[in-house]
Amino acid sequence: MKNIVVGLILATVATSAMAGAMLEPVMEPGPIVEQASAHSFDHDILVPLVFLAFMGIVLFF
């Protein structure tokens, strides 16, 4: 019984000792939001168009 009490006391002291130091918290930088640029051409359509052209050439020959 005495060993259990000593073990519980040591466990309590060890967990509070490992809780951490009194340092300032490290703040992570917030997300950076970029505004969309106003382009007249949508570049997202370029890859599918190139793929379709490639497939057309492959199927033609």
C-alpha positions in Angstrom: 0.0 0.0 0.0 2.9 2.3 0.9 4.5 1.7 -2.6 1.2 2.6 -4.4 0.9 5.9 -2.5 4.6 6.8 -3.2 4.1 5.9 -6.8 1.0 8.1 -7.2 2.8 11.0 -5.5 5.8 10.6 -7.8 3.6 10.3 -10.9 1.7 13.5 -9.9 4.9 15.4 -9.3 6.5 14.2 -12.6 3.5 15.2 -14.7 3.3 18.7 -13.3 7.1 19.1 -13.7 6.7 18.1 -17.4 3.8 20.5 -18.0 6.1 23.0 -19.7 8.0 26.2 -19.0 6.5 29.6 -18.6 7.5 30.8 -22.0 5.5 33.1 -24.3 3.3 31.1 -26.7 4.4 30.8 -30.3 1.8 32.3 -32.6 1.5 30.8 -36.0 1.1 33.3 -38.8 -2.3 33.6 -40.3 -3.2 32.5 -43.8 -2.2 34.8 -46.6 -5.1 35.6 -48.9 -4.2 36.6 -52.5 -6.7 38.4 -54.6 -7.5 36.9 -58.0 -6.0 38.8 -60.8 -8.3 40.0 -63.6 -6.9 38.2 -66.7 -8.9 38.1 -69.9 -7.8 34.5 -70.6 -8.6 31.5 -68.4 -5.5 29.4 -68.1 -7.4 26.5 -66.5 -8.8 25.5 -69.9 -5.4 25.4 -71.6 -4.4 21.9 -70.3 -7.6 20.2 -71.4 -7.4 21.8 -74.8 -3.8 20.6 -75.2 -4.8 17.1 -74.1 -7.7 17.0 -76.6 -5.4 18.2 -79.4 -2.9 15.5 -78.5 -5.6 12.8 -78.4 -6.9 14.0 -81.7 -3.5 13.8 -83.3 -2.9 10.3 -81.8 -6.3 9.0 -83.0 -5.9 10.6 -86.4 -2.6 8.8 -87.2 
